[in-house]
């Protein structure tokens, strides 16, 4: 008996979306933690730990997406590319607010790191969420 080809939504995928959401949660929690201390000096160790974990998750997303064999790369690149363009603009505006509000030193570095992960992670989530339901290229 010949089985019908699986629809794209039925294909089992690695936890790409889950890695992205977990990274986003870590980024948001680290930013809220840091912002709650501004303009004072926070203990930055928790922020470093959360951002390092978020970085590992974003890199894992990239590796997992790159390893997919049956995947609509054209849909992914279209959605993720345009989303990235929009989020770079959004990230630039947020970075300007950090600088305008005289955020300096280690806190600025950590907030910029978190912002960079946010700018990269959201387009990955959006691109994967759309491409996973499209026919493979």
N, C-alpha and C positions, 0 to 999 in steps of 0.2 A: 504494500500500500504506500502510495506517495503522499507525504504530508504537505500541506499547504505552506508556502513561505510565511514566516512570522512577520507580523506587522512591526514597524520600528519601535512602537511603544511597548511591545511584548518582549523585546530582546533584553536579556539580563545585562546590566551595565555595572561597572565598578562604582564605588561610592563617591563619585565625583561631586554630585550636588551636595551630599552630606558634608564632604570636606570643605566645600565653599561656604556653606552656612555656618559650620563650626568656626572657620577662620573669621568670618564676619562677626560672629558673636564675640570672639576673643578680641578683635580689634575694637569693637564698640565698648566692651567692658574696660579695656585698657585706656581708651580715650576718656571715658566718664571718670575713671579713677584719677587720671592725671588732671583733668579739668576741675575736679572737685577741690584740688589743692591750690589752684592758681589764684592769686599771684604768688602764693607761698611755694615752699620747696617740699615736694613729696618724696617718700621713699620710692625710688624708681625700680627696685628689684622686681616687684610684681608686674610692672609694665613690661620690663625686659623679657620676663618669662612668658607672658601672654603673647607678646609680639613675635618672639622666637617660635613659639608653637604655631601661631597663625602663619608665619612665613613657611614653616615646614608643610603645613596643610595646603597653602597656595602652590608651592612647588610640587606637591603630590598631585594636585589637580592637573597641573600642566603635564606631568609625566603620564598620568592616567589617560588624559585626553589624547596625547600623542600616541599612546599604545593601542587605541581603539582601532579595530580593523574594519568593522562595518559601521560607518558613521558618515553623516553628511557634513563633510568638512567645508563645503562651499557655504552652506547655511550657517555653520558655526562662525566662519570667518566674516561673513556679512554682518551678522547680528553682533558678535563680539567686537568687531572692528568699529562699527558705528557707535556702539555703546561706549567703547573705550575713548573714542573722540569726545563724546559728550562728558564722560566722567573726568577726563583730563582737564576740561574747562571748569567743571565743578570743583575738582581738586585744587586747581589754580586759584579759584576764588576763595576757597577755605584757607589755603596757605597764606593768601594775602591778609585775611582776617587775623591769622596767628601773628603775622609780622606787624600788622597795624596796631594790634593790642600789646605790642612790646613783649611777646613771648620770646625768651632767649635761652641759650645754653642747652643743657641736657633735655629739658622739657620740650624745646622746639625740635630737637633731633627725634625724640620719641614720637611726638605728635606728627611729624613729617613722615616718619617710618610707617605709622599707622595709616596715615592718609594715602601713602603710596600703595599699601596693601589693599585698602578700600577701593582705590581707583582701578586696580588690577582685578580684584576678586569679583566685584559685581558684574563686569562684562563677561567674565568667564562663566559665572552662574547663568546669566541671561543667554549667552551663546549656546551653552550646553543644553539649557532647558528647551530651547527652540529646536536645535539640531537633532536632539534625540528622537523627535517625532517625525523627522523627515526621512525619506528613502536615502540610502547610502549612495555616495557619488560613485 
